[in-house]
Every structure is written in C-alpha cells, then in structure tokens.
Amino acid sequence: PTISAGGESPAAARQAMAAHGDVEVGAPTDEATTEPSEKWSKREPSCASRAEFAFRRTLKVCGIAFIAAIFVVALFGWPRRLIDSESFKPNLMSIMFLVGLVLVILEDHVGVNKSAIML
C-alpha cells in the first residue's frame, strides 16, 4: 500500500497500514520511531566509561580522605614530632595545596564543591 506524503502524521500512516494488515497499530515500524531513552537505557556502559568513573571516584575519595586525615592530626596534635618539624611542615602545606588545587581544577569531573575544599 502507498501512503501519500500529503501531511499525514506517522500515527495516521500506521493506522492506514494497519487497515491493510501490514503492521500492528501502536507497534513501532522501525528503530527510528522508538524513543531514544528506550534504546540507550538498555546499553551497558563501556569499559572506558567504567574506568573513568572508577578513576573519578578514587580521586575524590583519596583527596577528601587526605584532607580529613590532616584535619584529624591537627585536631589531636599527634604526632607532635611531625607537627613541630620545621622541614616537614612546609612540605605538608605544599602537598595540601596541591591536593586542593587538583580537586578544584577537576571539580566538575570529581563532583566536589570548590568552596568546601577552599574552606
């Protein structure tokens, strides 16, 4: 059966084809008419996207854990020898700055708010 291109909607075209027995009413006729969310929701994430997610999550957890550990050391004042060391303190401050800077630069990818990191 032929369908005229004179402004028929796809639903009307399917109805006309169903009247001739060519297609079921309501069934999609091809892959282009299915909803994009249906096509993409069934796809499994690729190995690369899973690796990216794992890297982002690892970076987030390690960065926040490092900063939290430094705050705990500062809160309890232990180990006193490291805290009072004149050679260790500048290196520790540089490392904390570097970790905070990396988390701020990768804020959108890691999902950590830069305001929280800077505080």
N, C-alpha and C positions, 0 to 999 in steps of 0.2 A: 504494500500500500504506500501511496505517496502522501506526503504531508506538505501542505503549502507553506511557504515561508512568509505568508502574509500577516505576520504579527501574532501567530499562535503562541501561547505560553507552553513551556515544556510539559506542564500538567495536562493541558488540553491535548497536546500531541500524544501523550501516553494514553489518555482516555480514548482518543480516536484509534490508536493502535490496539488497545485492549478490546475495542468493539470488533475488530477484525481477528482477534485471537492471537496476535503477535507477541504481546507482552502482558504481564500481570499489572493490574492497577496498583500503584503505590510502590512497585518494585523499581529500584534504580536500573536504568537501562545500560549505563556504562560507569566506569570508575570516576569520570569527571563529575558526575552528578552526586556522588556521595559526599558527605560532609568531610571537610579536611580534618576535623578533630577525630572522626572515626578512623581515618586512615593512619594518622600519626600516633594515636593513643595505643595502638597495637604493636608499634615498633619497639623493639628492645634497644636500650641505649648501647652505643658502640663502645668498644674497648677504650678508645681515646677519650670519650666523654666521661667514662667511669674513672679513668686515670686522672683526668683534670679535676673531677670532683674530689677524689681522694687526696690529691695534692693540695687543693684549696683548704679542705678540712684539716689536714695535717698542719699546714702553715698556721691556720687560725688557732688550733689547739696549742701548738708549741709556742707561739708568740704570746698568747694570753697566759699560759702556764708559766713561762719565763718571767713575765712582768709580775704575776701574782706571787711567785716564789721570792722575788726580790722584795716585794712589799712585806711578806711574812718575815723575812730576815731583818728588815728594817724595824718591823714592829716589835719583835722579841729581842733584838740586839745580839743575836747569836749568829755565827761565831765572831766574837769580839776581835780576834786577831785579824780576820779578813776585813772587818769594817774599819778598823783603825789603820790598816796598812796604807801607807802613802803611795805605794806603787800600784796596788790593786784597785783602789778607788777610782782613779781616772779611767782605767781600762773598763771597769764595770759601767761607769757612766757612759762611755763611748758605745759599749755593747747595747745598753738600754736604749740609747738614742737611735742606733742603727735598727734595732728590732722595731721600735716605734715608728721610725721612718718607713720601713718596709711595709708595715701594716697600714700606714696612712696612704702610701702610694698604691697599694693593692686593695684599697677599701672596697671598691665595687665588686671585686672578684672574691674577696675573702668574706665580706659581709660583716665587718666590724666598723662601728661608727668612729670616725677620726676624732670627734670631740671627746669621746670616752677614753680613747688612747692618750690624747694630749693631757687630760686631767690626771 
